[in-house]
Amino acid sequence: MTDQPVGIIGATSLVGGFTLSLLTEKNYKINAYTRQPSLVQKGPVNWHQLGLPKEPPFIPSSSIQQEATPLWICVAPIWVAPQYFNFLIQKGIKRIVLLSSTSLYTKAVSKDAEEQSTALRLKESEELIKTWAKENNIEWVILRPTLIYGLGRDKNIAEITRFIKKFGFFPLFGKALGLRQPVHAEDVANACISALESPSALNRSYNISGGETITYRKMVSRIFDALGKRPYFIPIPLPLFRLAVTCLRLLPRYGHWSTSMAERMNQDLVFDHTAATEEFCYTARKFFPARKDLGEF
């Protein structure tokens, strides 16, 4: 158990919430940073407003903010971190764990320009962080999770869930036998803390995936099961899928959909997390989502 101070950027994110709970259990002295000025939280966490990059890096509200904070976890998108390099130096940072994504690989070869841009942004952000850390003698660990889910707040499993609830079926392109490894947000949070504490995890990137490998079709079937519904799939040819996506993109909720998403249903997106297991004891659960994992409380 420890009373060391640790800073969290992205504390109100899906993974951030689980990270705060786990750090609290381990008796860390937690400084959680958010851009939400009206946020009011009670409990053992010290909440602070983190300003926008062109504003002061934080708004002092207590003496705790003047305390050196050598340990950091960034569970905001990794491209947020470079905006606060000066702030982190001011806080006496010595070690940081950051979340990137396996989209660095999968979207780099996408036909969709927006997805390619995301992959490039991830890559450039990782390189910026590595260079900054080396120049300032800061230890770093980058974790690349794949297909995070939990509490209905993610961008993948939750999207499938909403579609099923709204329409009662799910469209499939082809047989949808591409392999997937969904990883629960709490397992990602555990990985962040384990990597932060591990002397073996040092200046290195790790892929972290779920506890089993299943087909896309099986993954969606288990979402139906969790919702108490019988799996109902409708095969859709790619040309028709393109038309459907064009129509759906007119709605704000589906504005990010693309035909590349359909094509990936038959692509294997599998990542080995052996290194993470060996170097900081990473483990992950199998994909049997509870209703709360899908936002059903």
Disulfide bonds with the S-S distance in Angstrom:
none
